[in-house]
Amino acid sequence: MTDSIIASLRTLGDRYEIGELIGQGGMAQVHKARDTRLDRQVAVKLLKPELSLDPEFRTRFRQEAQSAARMSHPTVVRVFDAGEEPAVDAQGEPAAVPYIVMEYVDGRMVKDIIAEGPLTEAEAVRITKGILTALEYSHRAGIVHRDIKPGNVMVTPGGQIKVMDFGIARAVSETSANVAQTGTILGTAQYFSPEQARGESVDARTDLYSTGVILFELLTGRAPFESDTAVGVAYQHVAEEPPTTSSITPGITPEMDSIVGKALEKRREHRFQTATEFKQALDDALAGVLVPFERTDTAPVEIGAATTMFAALAADDPQPEAETTAELAAVRRDRRPPVAWLWGAVALIAVLVVGAVAWAVSLGGSIPIAGLSTTVPAVAGMQEAEAVAAVEGADLVPEVRRVIDDAEAGTVLRTDPDAGIVLSPGAAITVVVSNGPPPSPLLSVANLTEAQARQALEAAGYTVGTVTRENAPTVAADLVVRTDPSAGTDVSRGATVNIVLASGLVTVPDVTGQAISSAADQMSALGLTVDRRFTTRCLGGDVVEQSLTPGDHPQGSTITLLYCNGQPTPDPAPAPAPEPEPEPEPAPTNPGNGGGGGGGGGDEG
């Protein structure tokens, strides 16, 4: 009848045109729709008409829808509108279909991603932090989700995480008289918190537990607790410890195992207290920092309350994963649980077992049975190797878990179960070993003597390693120049720190051929006294000689630098060219002698 009523709807509130079905659960259907007023695509969730028969539900539904609509955050699927659509059932009787109009998210549900197999630690942390960011916002607003599960988380194509259905779970859980009989149990059984399974009140830490279950699934591809029935799963959430993620997916780091273990603590006061704390722990785990975590004893289950709760769950157990227990309870009405007598018998057996154990304890402690039992040895205070050998010698299987603790790294803190507990041979026990205190910035011991530095480091819990020397121009001989690791580096207590002392020497470089100004600056930086001298035998201003040879010399030494400072010799002026001597003029010729033939040269005969 319910499906036929919903199927008959075409429009909601004369505004939203219902489109294709995109999701379905035990209490609701989700459709694409078009907001005709704003011309945008939305998603509408149509709840079962039976819910509207409860006046308390109708009041709570309106209140929670209004609260959810006020939430505006990138990691929260927006709620735009809510209401009830009048309808008529198959008998012609009036009915009403509660609906919620939400932001339409184009993406994939995390449950579909998990179905493909385990993710890397980095990707699992990214998705989990997105969920925690949404919870961080909602918890500050005073809204507890109560039904965190992979089916309520979307991942957009761009990688954005979106959480939906804030407030709706509370509206369903707190208004049905029949649900009240089981104490407001809510959430798909696989994602129950122990307090939800017990029917107790919930708070923000309930959401963090469910987020821890999702993280477990992201890392392993399966839920921490599995059973053929919702009853079996719910019981395990209350009474059994989850396996470590690394036991299912090899390679998961101890840091991540510790995060998941703390998130899935039975007692909420031992879990992460806020979404912010959970997120920071995830960042620390990826950085290799082990989050302090100690598995506490499983919280006791009150037989009467547990029997009532489990019997109520068993009433509608055939499809435990398709519906939340609130949904199961809401449609349960007045049917009597067909297997209530079975759980009454289970409770009776449990009482008998508890009585037998109490009787045995009253006789003086555990009573080992020769050949069929063994006792957990006392190994607290031992070193890891010694403790493991002792546990194996007791015919038990040691599983080492490391935690950050003030005790020296490698020291066994305790076992789980405790020493003296009687177990079957071959049983596994947890040996909790200190990983040392968390890393902290290394103190500075610069300019202290070796003795002073050693005392300061050892007082802070570090081990002094080698002591070496190096040349240092600004630190006096025999004082600390530096440490390895260097001051300010995050170092775990107990780590080895090496000390480097000043030798009292400096290393003088060869500066010949360099400009005098540069060479002098280098020597001054080494703490040397510079004596500049020049020679006029050469030109240019470069150093031609240094008084200290390249190599090691005592701090504060004096070095003489000889550099060129000669002036160039001017070229001599050229000698003037000699003036040419005048050529002699010829003697003048006598005009009276011209043409004559000469005087007599003989007698004419």
Order of alpha helices (4+ residues) and beta strands (2+ residues): alpha-beta-beta-beta-beta-alpha-beta-beta-beta-alpha-alpha-beta-beta-alpha-alpha-alpha-alpha-alpha-alpha-alpha-alpha-alpha-alpha-beta-alpha-beta-beta-beta-beta-beta-alpha-beta-beta-beta-beta-beta-alpha-beta-beta-beta-beta
